[in-house]
Structures are given as structure tokens and as C-alpha cells.
Amino acid sequence: MSDTDPPITRAAIRAGGTIPDRGALSLSGYLWRWLEMALLFGFAPIVMMWLVHGDRIPIVSDYIPAGTKIPIFVALFPVLFIAAFLLVIDPTFRLRDELRRGIGARNLLTIVMAFLIAGSAAVLWIKAHHPAWFLEFPTNRPETYTRIMIAYPIFSVAAQELLYRSFFFHRYGPLFGTHVGLIVIVNGLLFGFAHIVMGSVFAVAATALGGMILAARYAVTRSFWAVFLEHTLWGWLIFTIGFGRYFFTGVSNL
């Protein structure tokens, strides 16, 4: 989205998709989408947590050797597949429209300024309270660090933003009407909840807050690339300055 594009209206947010005129959902359609959202964004993260940590899952564990730990991306794949399928069969979603919206100079400026201010505060805090953590990952494990810096945007950020922003707002936007603030809060909380796989209260709380920031950005811009860039910058910072210990399970195919 460039600075000359028309602003996102409340009606467009209500529509929740790349084609604004979608029509109203039936009562059964509303109920089904609430249930679908609960399964994909509430129940699925719990199953992912079990898979990643090698816990026993009723029925499923009968087909997986005991103690097997599944990489996070592999555990996430079924959810991504379902989301992609629902978008493919949805005539009101156009991927080219989703990806054609740029960031725009104004949005780029706010993203960079917010990152510099809040990021500097995070650096100062960790140097003051946990100086041993600062730059320990790139210093002690440079090869792993480099691989993560390269792979993280491609395999993690892109998947998360397509699922939690593009898909979520398109599929479940109609459930929230014109209550933009509500969908931002719900989206952020569910994004944070998905990080229970990390086994850290800090990771859940931090990503819930970050999820709300990204959701607000997407609600206003409807730009995948804006949230992709913002998410990538924060991820790189987290892994670099020492907070990566809360977001890296060690079960990874990187």
C-alpha cells in the first residue's frame, strides 16, 4: 500500500477480505467460523505443544514412536495447510491483491521509528539486568545464529503473518463487525497463546503484546509486507540481544 492508496475503511475491515463486498454470513456460518477459529487457534496450539515436546497424545501417539519430538514448523504445517485450503476455495480472497499492497513511506517511517525507540529500550534493559545474555547467541553460536537470521523471515515470519494476519482477518473479520479494536485484541491474544509451545510465560505475554501491535498495523494497512517487515525486525532483535532463550525450543530443523 502506497501513501496514495485510499485509506482502509471500517466497512472494509468488517468485510475482512481482499474483496470488500462479501455479503452477510448466515447464523450457521457465524457459528461454524467461531468453532473453526477455536479449533485452529485454540486447540491446535495445544496439540503442537504436545508434539514439539514429545508428550503423549491420545490416538495420535499410537502412530508416533514414544518420546519423538516434532520440529515446530512440521507441527504447524497441518494448520497452514487447512488455512491455505480455505483461502484457495474462497472466491473472495485473491493472493495477488494481498501481496500487491506495499508498505508506503509513512508506514515504513513509523515501523522504523517504533523499532528504534522500543528496541533501544530493550537493549538498555537487557544490558542493565542480564549483561551476560547480550549478544551471547551470535557470539557463542555464530553458525546457528546466521542460519536463523536467514531462515527466520522466510520459514517462520512469512508463515505466521499469512496465518495470523492475512488468513485470520479475511476469514474471521466478519465475526467482529466494525469492532476493530476487538479483533486486534483477540488476534494478539491468540498469537500469544500459540507460543505456549515455548514453555515460557514471558514468551506468551511478549508475543501477545507483539501480536496486538502487528494486528493493529494490519487492520489499518492491510499490508502483508508491513507486518512481515515489522515482525522480522523484532525477531532479529530478540535473537540478537539475548531474548532468544525464550523463543527457541531447540527442536528445530534449521
N, C-alpha and C positions, 0 to 999 in steps of 0.2 A: 504494500500500500504506500503510495507516494503522498506527499503533502497536498497534492491537488485532488486526490480521490475524495468522494463525498464521505462525510462522517458516518460512522455506524449508528443507525437509529435504534430506538427501543424496539420498534417493530421488527427490525432485522434480528436483534438479539432474541426476541420472542420466538421468531421463526427457527432460529438455531441452526440454520444451514446455509449452504452457498447459493441456494435458490430461495429467496425470501418467501414467495407465495406457496406455502406448503399445504394450507388447509388445516382445519382443526382435527385433532385426534379424537377417536371415539372413546367412550368410557373404558371399554376393554383395552384399547390401545394405550391409554394412560396407565392403567393398572399393570399391563404387561411390561411397559417400559420401566416402571418403578421396580418391579420384580427383577427384570433383566439387569438394571443398574445395581441392585443389591447383590445379585449373584456375581456379576463381573467385577465389581469394585469393592464388594464387602466380603463375600465368601471366597472368591478366587485368591486374594492375597493370603488368606489363612492356609489354603492348600499349598500355595507357593512356599510359605514359610516351612511347612512340614517337609516338602520335597527338598528344599535347599539345605535343611539341617538334618536330613536323613531320618526324620521321625516316621513312625508307622502311621499309615493312612488306611482306614477300613476299605477293604476290597482292592483299592489301587495297589497297596503294598504286597498283595498276593502275586503281582506281576513284576515287582522290583526287588532285587536282592536286598536283604536286610542291611541297613546302615548306608545304603547308596545315597550320595549327596548329588543332587541335580544342580548344574550351573543356573544362575538366576535367569539368564536370557532364555535358556531352554525351558525353564519352568514358566516363563512369561509367554512363550510362543503360542500356546493354545488360546490365550486371551486375545493376543494380537491377531490371530487367525480369525477368530469369531468377529472381532471388530472390523477387520478388513472385509470379511464376507458380507456383513451387514451394510457396509458402505457401498460395496460393489453392486448389491441388489437394490440399493436405494436410488431411484431416479432423480431425487432432489439434491444429490451430492455429486459434485464434479471436482475431481482431484486437481485438474489443471487450474480451476478457479482458486482452489485452496492454496496452491503453490505459486500462483502468479502474483499474489499480493506481496509487495516488497516491504521494507521496513520504514522507509521515509526518514528524512533528515531530522525531523522533530523527535520522532520516536527513538532514533539512534542516539540523539543527544541525551535524552532522559535516561536511556538504558546505561550509557557510559557514565553519566554523572552519578547516578544512583550506585552503580558498581564501584566507582572510585571512592565515594564517600563512605558507604557501608563496608566496602571491602577494606579500606584503610582502618576503619574502626575494628574490624575483625582481626586484622594483623596486629594492631596495637594491643588488643586484648590477649591474644594468644602469646605474644612475646612477654607480656607482663605476668600472666598467670601460668603458662605452660611453655616456658622458653625452650625446653628440651624437644618439644614437638615441632617447633618451627623449622620447616624445610627438611625434616628428617626423612620423608619419603623420597624426594628427588636426590637427596644426599646418600642415603643408605641403599636404596634400590633403584638406581637410575634407569636400568633397562625396563623394569616393570613400570616405573613411572612414565617413561616415554611411550610405552605401548598403550597405557591407559589414556594419556593425553591425546593420542591419535585415535584410538578406538572409541573412547567415551562419547564424543559427539555423534559419531556415525551409528554405533550399535545401541547406545543407551538413550541419549538425549532425543534423537530423532524418533525412536520408538515410543518413548514416554510422551513426547509432545503430540505425536499423531494420535495416541490413545487417549490421553487425559485432556487435551485441549481440542484438537480437530474433531475427533470422534465424539467425545463427551458433549461438547457444546452443540454439535449437529444433532446427535441422537436424542439427547435429553434436554436440550434447550427449551422445547415446547412445554416441558413439565413445570417450568418456573415462570412462565408468562413474562411479564416485564420486570420481574424482581431480579434485576441484575446482581445486586449485592448478595442475594441468597444463593444464586448459582455459583458465584465466586467463592463464597464460604464453604459450600458443600463440596465443590470441586477440590478446594485446598485441603479440607479435612480428609477426603478420600485419598488424595495424593499422599498425604502424610501417613494415613493408615496403611497404605501399600508398603511402606517402609518398615513395617513390623518384622519383615524378614531380616532386618539388620540386628534385631535384638537389642535395640537401644532406644530409650525414651527420648534422648536428645535428638536422635535421627528422625524419629516420628514428629516431634514438635517442630524441629527446624524445617523439615520438608513440608509440613502443613502450612507454616508461615510462607515458605517459598512458593508453595503451590498456589496460595491465595494471590501472591504478587503476580505470578505468571498467568493465573486465571483472569485477574483484573486487566492485565496487559492484553490478553487475547480477546476479552469481552469488548474492549474499546477498539482494538485494531483489526481483529480477525486476521492477523498476520501470523502464519506458522513460523516464518523466518524471524520475526521479532522475538517470539518466545524461545525459539531454538537458540538464537544468539545469547539471550539473557541467561537461559538455563546453562548453556555451555560455559559462559564466563564464570558463573558461580561454581559450577562443578570443578572447573580447572583450579579455581582459587582454593576450594575446600581441600582438594587432594594435595595441593602445593604447600599450604601453610600449616597443615597438621591435623585438620579435622577429618581427614580421610579415614582414620581409625574407626569412625562411627558409620562409615558408608561403604566399607569394603569387607565382605564376609570371608574372603579368602577362597571361596568356592566360585571360581571364575575360569572361563576358557580363554582369557586374554593372554 
